Amino acid sequence: MGSILIYKKDGIGKLTLNRPEAANALSKVMLEEIVHQLETWKEDPSIRVLLITGAGEKVFSAGADLKERAGMDESNVREAVALIRTMIQKIHHFPKPVIAAINGAAIGGGLELALACDLRIASENANFSLTETSLGIIPGGGGTQTLPRVIGVHKAKEMIYTGRNLTATEALQTGLLLRVTYRKELLDVGMDLAYEISQRAPIAITQAKQAINRGMETDLDHGLQLETEAYEKVIPTKDRLEGLAAFKEKRAPEFKGE
């Protein structure tokens, strides 16, 4: 059985981190499998939304595989960290919405993976931390950049400097999470959210994602220009005409991604 499990149905791709015996730690093999799957699904028109979760009931991902890391020299460590960054960047730049359904602890690189996703929901037993400074290192998968953007600089510095853990309730209050649910209901809630998004016009969703992500990195005037450019890309689509026709005819639209 591979380090990840994949499932595809009704416009939704589900990717499950599948090393529960190792706290779903991000081994080299797992990272390579994730990167390969993201590349495979990136251009797949049958995938409109991606959902990422972890196997087991206690841990979403404990981050880097420290047992594997302990046997590496400095050159190998640099390569391993670069591979985590590559995986994180491919999730962040995935052209379709990515939902993290966090089924337990998200630690270090596991939290950085979740931060790269567009939307995050979690089970009530989930918790969140960046513990790298206790190991003599810093977050290397984007955590020093993404966490402050999500929860604010002050709280992010506290978490990174101290390694402090956030409960699911605290994470919800900081804006790290969109929703907290009962553990047994997590995947159902995640799939329902994914399905709701999948029914929208896929080209419009992709352009909205790009406009938001790129706009957050610039000033408002430039952001509005990015929005204008994204809007221009949806005007000539068949989906736009279908949306208007469905509204006029008082029916649900059938978007084709064209």
Protein Blocks (a to p, Z undefined) as FASTA:
>chain_A
ZZbdcddeehiacddddbfknoopacfklmmmmmmmmmmmmmmmkbmbdcdddedjkbmb
gcjafklmmmpcfklmmmmmmmmmmmmmmmmmombdcddddfbdcehjlmmmmmmpmbdc
ddfkbccddfklmnopacfehpmmmmmmmnojklmmmmmmnopacdfklmmmnomambdc
dfklmmmmmmmmmmmmmmpcfklmmmmmmmmmmmmmmcfklmmmmmmmmmmmmmmpmklm
mmmmmmmnopacddehZZ
